[in-house]
Amino acid sequence: MRNPRSDHDLFSRFADEAVLLLRLYLGGFLIWGVWDNVASAARMAEFQAFLAGLNCPLPAVAAPVSVYAQLLIGTLLIPGFLTRWVGLLLAVNFAVAVGLLATGLEAPAEAVAREIFGPMMCVLAGLILSTGGPGRWSLDARFGRG
């Protein structure tokens, strides 16, 4: 008979490395994804107009807040610093995005579901990071804050 514990050990053996890959990829993707808005006032204005089209309240405030929140999140995720708080911020930022897309897009339900998939994955990744922590390959673990 198989020992069920051995399967758990096999799959959990690389949990820290999996969290590291998640943090590196997601952090890098967030930085890359907002950098054009940081570097170009015209791109920030486009994002502001997009939010206004979704009936976002105060799009002139919401656009830079979201962009710089994502830049901060990405910057802190890569080294794994303040990961639990950053995960919570990630989840909240993208929960707002999911809400805006779900209520503001005028499209068939299937199209809306496809549009909210990426932001919803960010919500879920943020919840995993905030509840599960950064893993051992992080500044948080190095400083005993994992």
Summary of the structure (lengths in Angstrom):
residues: 146
radius of gyration: 17.7
end to end distance: 36.5
largest distance: 64.5
contacts: 440
relative contact order: 0.15
helix: 79%
strand: 0%
